[in-house]
């Protein structure tokens, strides 16, 4: 390490011998010590931008990540590699296969960071090799399907393959076949993400729709979760266009539903009249045995509790649901949202079949069977076979599908537009909006390299440099000459100065608060406003929240009308609005006189730690379900304040106040319907997630904006602090 540091300093003092120093650094890349390798690679890329040197440093970084056992070191080196990729676009593409070896690490964060870099290094030259490696990794996770880490890693791989297919359409067909063949082996979250990807591919690539429909029909009976079944039903209803495809889909749906009518078939099975084979099987099953156990009641008395054995209970549950067809099972599980999607799919298939040149008898047969299935969904939802009755929204949706098939002869064109054209057009706009937003974000993240023709050019070789200063000296001299640097620094400091005592107090104190990620630095100026010496003056701090004082400030003697500077360092461990309060204690002027001055509170703003971030819809809903702390803030503005802004302007005001990003696509917020609903997301520097859902309305131009915002977080502090920020933003808007 000393040699590397010596070479670094010598290269600055003797730039003419830089080539010699670069060769020395190249030799150190093969050192036995990992620390020497890392320092040598960092020094090499700082000395030269030669492609061979950049590749050598990147290869050294990849070797360190693959061999190092400490996950924190892996993340640091990967971050350095990502920075190197950003500065040297296109040079490191050939190393993407070497980087994929890092996926052997068991840590999920290391894998996530590696896949992010791999996606930025992937091009049309190596996309096939990258997808092949990702497919092998995906097949490995199937062997450990019960492991939680494998499930998370599988979801990460599916999302990465999804991005690959979105950027490089030539691999989309191969990836879709892989997902459809393996979707039954995935977990709930992974299968949901896979079916969403298949739906997007079906919209983007019309040539693949026929094969997607065929593969979905073949694998439909293997789908068990409601989300996957709903996604498959939507795809089949939208993209099954020919008469043969509609017949194949209909046959498979009938097989997945089971015996009709639904309620009558369940009642016959309950009465044991379904068929002799089932009755004989029921008689051959062992009877449920019971076991008794003694329990102590709250009043201190004893009671005997009888229960079925676990084997009998599991057998009964399995016979009740798992042995049934998938669509019938989800309906008996009270999943009537899937029932509404099934009704809508049946209506789409019948309407599309009626537009084809097919016999009217076949159309009427499909129509009658569809109405029978829809009526069965409503009747079974109102029966005692389900734990939760059908909700009002699902009931109305299924009933609307029945009425659509009833009036399809007279209003065929209107119903076709409503059920087929409008829904497919809405999804097409959603997909194109997502692609446009991703392109805009990528363009925003890329650095702007264009300069104006009249911009000045500074030559660093002709400018005076020091050993420890690599900044552009010419620009610094201009700022110092014009005073711009000092004015900017003074303005920024004055914004962060907090007055701690009053002007009439014996000791005046003010603090400059500097927030630097995990640290809060307090630079306190203490002024003695008396004509006597203040002895043993000290400042005692206390904190509220996840704040910790690192070291207690020392005591000082302050002369009359003099001042002193006191510094304190406070550590921050989580995203929460904290409070720093304290007192100034000093002796004097007489012997034994002790004085105490209470300081004003210093409030730590949560916005210093919140950063706008992005996540996909699946991750947002998963976190929304998982997080237990919720804070609901009611929104209401005056008519005067609402007259000057619309709902989208109000949304931007809330986003600016909370420093959160909007996940709802821009095209979904277009139009003027008097109602707006959007999802917001942010992430703290400590890795804590903050979610929000805003639902507001403005019925007319002169009406006030009303609604509410629901905030969810894993910790109570973030939810309450963001709620306070929203309340403050609401008050400032009304003022």
FENSULGI-V446560 format. One record per residue. N is the residue number from 1. PSI is psi in radians with two decimals (none if undefined). Layout:
BEGIN
N:PSI ; N:PSI
END
This chain:
BEGIN
1:-0.66 ; 2:-0.67 ; 3:-0.74 ; 4:-0.74 ; 5:-0.66 ; 6:-0.74 ; 7:-0.67 ; 8:-0.77 ; 9:-0.67 ; 10:-0.60 ; 11:-0.48 ; 12:-0.62 ; 13:-0.55 ; 14:1.31 ; 15:-0.39 ; 16:-0.40 ; 17:0.41 ; 18:-0.62 ; 19:-0.67 ; 20:-0.72 ; 21:-0.63 ; 22:-0.69 ; 23:-0.66 ; 24:-0.73 ; 25:-0.65 ; 26:-0.70 ; 27:-0.59 ; 28:-0.22 ; 29:-0.39 ; 30:0.31 ; 31:2.77 ; 32:-0.52 ; 33:2.32 ; 34:-0.60 ; 35:-0.71 ; 36:-0.71 ; 37:-0.82 ; 38:-0.81 ; 39:-0.66 ; 40:-0.72 ; 41:-0.70 ; 42:-0.72 ; 43:-0.66 ; 44:-0.80 ; 45:-0.31 ; 46:-0.36 ; 47:-0.53 ; 48:2.68 ; 49:0.36 ; 50:2.33 ; 51:-0.65 ; 52:-0.69 ; 53:-0.71 ; 54:-0.74 ; 55:-0.70 ; 56:-0.73 ; 57:-0.73 ; 58:-0.71 ; 59:-0.63 ; 60:-0.73 ; 61:-0.78 ; 62:-0.70 ; 63:-0.70 ; 64:-0.75 ; 65:-0.68 ; 66:-0.57 ; 67:-0.44 ; 68:2.43 ; 69:-0.41 ; 70:2.14 ; 71:-0.58 ; 72:-0.71 ; 73:-0.69 ; 74:-0.79 ; 75:-0.67 ; 76:-0.78 ; 77:-0.67 ; 78:-0.64 ; 79:-0.70 ; 80:-0.67 ; 81:-0.67 ; 82:-0.70 ; 83:-0.67 ; 84:-0.69 ; 85:-0.66 ; 86:-0.69 ; 87:-0.47 ; 88:1.36 ; 89:2.34 ; 90:-0.23 ; 91:-0.58 ; 92:0.16 ; 93:-0.55 ; 94:-0.21 ; 95:0.14 ; 96:-0.62 ; 97:-0.61 ; 98:-0.67 ; 99:-0.52 ; 100:-0.26 ; 101:-0.37 ; 102:-0.31 ; 103:-0.21 ; 104:-0.20 ; 105:2.43 ; 106:-0.23 ; 107:2.29 ; 108:-0.64 ; 109:-0.67 ; 110:-0.75 ; 111:-0.72 ; 112:-0.77 ; 113:-0.68 ; 114:-0.78 ; 115:-0.56 ; 116:-0.74 ; 117:-0.70 ; 118:-0.73 ; 119:-0.61 ; 120:-0.35 ; 121:-0.15 ; 122:2.37 ; 123:3.14 ; 124:-0.36 ; 125:-0.58 ; 126:0.19 ; 127:-0.66 ; 128:-0.72 ; 129:-0.70 ; 130:-0.79 ; 131:-0.62 ; 132:-0.75 ; 133:-0.73 ; 134:-0.62 ; 135:-0.67 ; 136:-0.75 ; 137:-0.64 ; 138:-0.67 ; 139:-0.54 ; 140:-0.63 ; 141:-0.40 ; 142:-0.46 ; 143:-0.42 ; 144:0.89 ; 145:-0.41 ; 146:-0.15 ; 147:2.34 ; 148:-0.69 ; 149:-0.68 ; 150:-0.63 ; 151:-0.77 ; 152:-0.71 ; 153:-0.66 ; 154:-0.76 ; 155:-0.69 ; 156:-0.72 ; 157:-0.71 ; 158:-0.74 ; 159:-0.66 ; 160:-0.76 ; 161:-0.63 ; 162:-0.80 ; 163:-0.70 ; 164:-0.80 ; 165:-0.55 ; 166:-0.63 ; 167:-0.52 ; 168:1.62 ; 169:-0.34 ; 170:-0.33 ; 171:0.04 ; 172:-0.75 ; 173:-0.76 ; 174:-0.70 ; 175:-0.69 ; 176:-0.76 ; 177:-0.69 ; 178:-0.81 ; 179:-0.75 ; 180:-0.52 ; 181:-0.49 ; 182:0.00 ; 183:-0.52 ; 184:-0.39 ; 185:-0.20 ; 186:2.81 ; 187:-3.12 ; 188:-0.86 ; 189:-0.73 ; 190:-0.73 ; 191:-0.65 ; 192:-0.79 ; 193:-0.62 ; 194:-0.73 ; 195:-0.55 ; 196:-0.70 ; 197:-0.76 ; 198:-0.70 ; 199:-0.72 ; 200:-0.71 ; 201:-0.70 ; 202:-0.57 ; 203:-0.69 ; 204:-0.57 ; 205:1.60 ; 206:-0.48 ; 207:-0.34 ; 208:-0.03 ; 209:-0.71 ; 210:-0.79 ; 211:-0.59 ; 212:-0.76 ; 213:-0.75 ; 214:-0.76 ; 215:-0.65 ; 216:-0.69 ; 217:-0.69 ; 218:-0.62 ; 219:0.07 ; 220:-0.68 ; 221:-0.22 ; 222:-0.17 ; 223:2.33 ; 224:-0.51 ; 225:2.63 ; 226:-0.69 ; 227:-0.73 ; 228:-0.73 ; 229:-0.71 ; 230:-0.74 ; 231:-0.73 ; 232:-0.70 ; 233:-0.72 ; 234:-0.75 ; 235:-0.78 ; 236:-0.67 ; 237:-0.51 ; 238:-0.64 ; 239:0.06 ; 240:1.78 ; 241:-0.63 ; 242:2.87 ; 243:-0.68 ; 244:-0.71 ; 245:-0.72 ; 246:-0.70 ; 247:-0.73 ; 248:-0.75 ; 249:-0.75 ; 250:-0.74 ; 251:-0.73 ; 252:-0.66 ; 253:-0.69 ; 254:-0.66 ; 255:-0.61 ; 256:-0.33 ; 257:-0.73 ; 258:-2.75 ; 259:2.46 ; 260:2.70 ; 261:2.70 ; 262:-0.89 ; 263:-0.74 ; 264:-0.66 ; 265:-0.70 ; 266:-0.65 ; 267:-0.69 ; 268:-0.69 ; 269:-0.65 ; 270:-0.65 ; 271:-0.08 ; 272:0.38 ; 273:0.27 ; 274:-1.00 ; 275:2.75 ; 276:-0.56 ; 277:-0.71 ; 278:-0.67 ; 279:-0.73 ; 280:-0.66 ; 281:-0.64 ; 282:-0.65 ; 283:-0.54 ; 284:-0.23 ; 285:2.50 ; 286:2.56 ; 287:2.66 ; 288:2.14 ; 289:2.63 ; 290:2.69 ; 291:2.51 ; 292:2.48 ; 293:2.60 ; 294:2.31 ; 295:2.69 ; 296:2.12 ; 297:2.90 ; 298:-0.49 ; 299:0.06 ; 300:-0.12 ; 301:2.91 ; 302:2.61 ; 303:2.65 ; 304:2.23 ; 305:2.22 ; 306:2.44 ; 307:2.71 ; 308:2.63 ; 309:2.73 ; 310:-0.61 ; 311:-0.73 ; 312:-0.70 ; 313:-0.75 ; 314:-0.68 ; 315:-0.72 ; 316:-0.76 ; 317:-0.69 ; 318:-0.73 ; 319:-0.48 ; 320:-0.71 ; 321:-0.85 ; 322:-0.49 ; 323:-0.11 ; 324:2.82 ; 325:2.70 ; 326:-0.78 ; 327:-0.67 ; 328:-0.65 ; 329:-0.76 ; 330:-0.57 ; 331:-0.70 ; 332:-0.33 ; 333:0.18 ; 334:0.46 ; 335:1.38 ; 336:-0.18 ; 337:-0.74 ; 338:-0.59 ; 339:-0.68 ; 340:-0.67 ; 341:-0.68 ; 342:-0.77 ; 343:-0.75 ; 344:-0.71 ; 345:-0.76 ; 346:-0.72 ; 347:-0.72 ; 348:-0.76 ; 349:-0.73 ; 350:-0.76 ; 351:-0.71 ; 352:-0.64 ; 353:-0.58 ; 354:-0.41 ; 355:-0.25 ; 356:2.84 ; 357:1.36 ; 358:2.75 ; 359:2.50 ; 360:-0.51 ; 361:-0.68 ; 362:-0.70 ; 363:-0.78 ; 364:-0.60 ; 365:-0.77 ; 366:-0.69 ; 367:-0.79 ; 368:-0.72 ; 369:-0.64 ; 370:-0.77 ; 371:-0.66 ; 372:-0.73 ; 373:-0.75 ; 374:-0.74 ; 375:-0.63 ; 376:-0.61 ; 377:-0.77 ; 378:-0.77 ; 379:-0.68 ; 380:-0.45 ; 381:-0.36 ; 382:0.08 ; 383:-3.12 ; 384:0.08 ; 385:-0.25 ; 386:2.61 ; 387:-0.61 ; 388:2.20 ; 389:2.85 ; 390:2.41 ; 391:2.93 ; 392:-0.70 ; 393:-0.78 ; 394:-0.68 ; 395:-0.81 ; 396:-0.65 ; 397:-0.78 ; 398:-0.71 ; 399:-0.62 ; 400:-0.65 ; 401:-0.66 ; 402:-0.78 ; 403:-0.57 ; 404:-0.73 ; 405:-0.45 ; 406:-0.68 ; 407:0.34 ; 408:-0.40 ; 409:-0.63 ; 410:-0.57 ; 411:0.86 ; 412:-0.79 ; 413:-0.73 ; 414:-0.77 ; 415:-0.63 ; 416:-0.73 ; 417:-0.71 ; 418:-0.73 ; 419:-0.47 ; 420:-1.07 ; 421:-0.81 ; 422:-0.72 ; 423:-0.72 ; 424:-0.63 ; 425:-0.68 ; 426:-0.74 ; 427:-0.61 ; 428:-0.73 ; 429:-0.63 ; 430:-0.77 ; 431:-0.77 ; 432:-0.62 ; 433:-0.69 ; 434:-0.73 ; 435:-0.70 ; 436:-0.70 ; 437:-0.69 ; 438:-0.69 ; 439:-0.67 ; 440:-0.69 ; 441:-0.70 ; 442:-0.68 ; 443:-0.62 ; 444:-0.65 ; 445:-0.51 ; 446:2.48 ; 447:2.47 ; 448:2.10 ; 449:-0.18 ; 450:2.51 ; 451:2.79 ; 452:2.70 ; 453:-0.43 ; 454:0.20 ; 455:2.49 ; 456:2.60 ; 457:2.17 ; 458:2.31 ; 459:1.98 ; 460:-0.53 ; 461:-0.45 ; 462:-0.13 ; 463:2.64 ; 464:2.30 ; 465:2.68 ; 466:2.94 ; 467:-0.71 ; 468:0.19 ; 469:2.01 ; 470:0.09 ; 471:2.87 ; 472:1.88 ; 473:-0.56 ; 474:-0.84 ; 475:-0.63 ; 476:-0.71 ; 477:-0.67 ; 478:-0.74 ; 479:-0.70 ; 480:-0.63 ; 481:-0.67 ; 482:-0.22 ; 483:0.19 ; 484:-0.68 ; 485:-0.77 ; 486:-0.68 ; 487:-0.70 ; 488:-0.75 ; 489:-0.74 ; 490:-0.69 ; 491:-0.76 ; 492:-0.63 ; 493:-0.71 ; 494:-0.52 ; 495:-0.40 ; 496:0.28 ; 497:2.27 ; 498:2.21 ; 499:2.20 ; 500:-0.57 ; 501:2.96 ; 502:2.87 ; 503:-0.38 ; 504:-0.05 ; 505:2.74 ; 506:-0.54 ; 507:2.12 ; 508:2.35 ; 509:2.45 ; 510:2.67 ; 511:2.42 ; 512:2.04 ; 513:2.11 ; 514:2.10 ; 515:2.11 ; 516:1.50 ; 517:-1.73 ; 518:0.00 ; 519:2.54 ; 520:2.04 ; 521:2.20 ; 522:2.06 ; 523:1.79 ; 524:2.24 ; 525:2.16 ; 526:2.19 ; 527:2.19 ; 528:1.95 ; 529:0.23 ; 530:2.97 ; 531:0.33 ; 532:2.81 ; 533:2.32 ; 534:2.05 ; 535:2.59 ; 536:0.76 ; 537:2.21 ; 538:2.73 ; 539:2.15 ; 540:2.14 ; 541:2.59 ; 542:2.69 ; 543:2.67 ; 544:2.19 ; 545:-2.90 ; 546:0.98 ; 547:2.54 ; 548:2.20 ; 549:2.15 ; 550:-0.84 ; 551:2.37 ; 552:2.27 ; 553:2.56 ; 554:2.91 ; 555:2.67 ; 556:2.76 ; 557:2.14 ; 558:2.17 ; 559:2.86 ; 560:2.35 ; 561:0.49 ; 562:3.12 ; 563:2.84 ; 564:2.78 ; 565:2.29 ; 566:2.33 ; 567:2.49 ; 568:2.53 ; 569:2.23 ; 570:2.27 ; 571:2.47 ; 572:2.32 ; 573:-0.16 ; 574:2.91 ; 575:1.73 ; 576:2.46 ; 577:1.98 ; 578:2.85 ; 579:2.30 ; 580:2.14 ; 581:2.79 ; 582:-2.99 ; 583:2.73 ; 584:2.15 ; 585:2.33 ; 586:2.82 ; 587:2.53 ; 588:2.98 ; 589:-0.42 ; 590:2.97 ; 591:2.27 ; 592:0.02 ; 593:2.11 ; 594:2.35 ; 595:2.64 ; 596:2.29 ; 597:2.16 ; 598:2.29 ; 599:2.69 ; 600:2.62 ; 601:2.55 ; 602:2.04 ; 603:2.24 ; 604:2.10 ; 605:2.27 ; 606:-0.40 ; 607:-0.28 ; 608:-0.33 ; 609:-0.18 ; 610:2.32 ; 611:2.33 ; 612:2.41 ; 613:3.12 ; 614:2.64 ; 615:2.85 ; 616:3.04 ; 617:-0.67 ; 618:-0.78 ; 619:-0.68 ; 620:-0.83 ; 621:-0.59 ; 622:-0.77 ; 623:-0.62 ; 624:-0.65 ; 625:-0.60 ; 626:-0.72 ; 627:2.37 ; 628:-0.36 ; 629:2.15 ; 630:2.44 ; 631:2.06 ; 632:2.16 ; 633:2.10 ; 634:2.41 ; 635:2.36 ; 636:2.19 ; 637:2.85 ; 638:2.79 ; 639:-0.60 ; 640:-0.71 ; 641:-0.63 ; 642:-0.39 ; 643:-0.44 ; 644:-0.01 ; 645:2.70 ; 646:-3.03 ; 647:-0.66 ; 648:-0.64 ; 649:-0.65 ; 650:-0.67 ; 651:-0.77 ; 652:-0.62 ; 653:-0.74 ; 654:-0.71 ; 655:-0.72 ; 656:-0.66 ; 657:-0.60 ; 658:-0.13 ; 659:0.72 ; 660:2.72 ; 661:2.56 ; 662:2.16 ; 663:-0.32 ; 664:2.27 ; 665:2.64 ; 666:-0.65 ; 667:-0.40 ; 668:-0.31 ; 669:-0.02 ; 670:2.86 ; 671:2.97 ; 672:1.63 ; 673:0.03 ; 674:0.09 ; 675:2.50 ; 676:2.35 ; 677:2.29 ; 678:2.71 ; 679:2.36 ; 680:2.63 ; 681:2.46 ; 682:2.81 ; 683:2.38 ; 684:2.92 ; 685:-0.23 ; 686:0.09 ; 687:0.28 ; 688:2.43 ; 689:2.53 ; 690:2.20 ; 691:2.63 ; 692:2.54 ; 693:2.14 ; 694:2.26 ; 695:1.92 ; 696:2.78 ; 697:2.69 ; 698:1.62 ; 699:-0.60 ; 700:3.05 ; 701:-0.66 ; 702:0.09 ; 703:2.65 ; 704:2.79 ; 705:2.18 ; 706:2.81 ; 707:-2.72 ; 708:2.82 ; 709:2.22 ; 710:2.18 ; 711:2.33 ; 712:2.45 ; 713:2.87 ; 714:-0.49 ; 715:2.67 ; 716:-0.59 ; 717:-0.76 ; 718:-0.76 ; 719:-0.77 ; 720:-0.69 ; 721:-0.75 ; 722:-0.61 ; 723:-0.69 ; 724:-0.67 ; 725:-0.72 ; 726:-0.71 ; 727:-0.71 ; 728:-0.68 ; 729:-0.61 ; 730:-0.72 ; 731:-0.75 ; 732:-0.57 ; 733:-0.67 ; 734:-0.52 ; 735:none
END
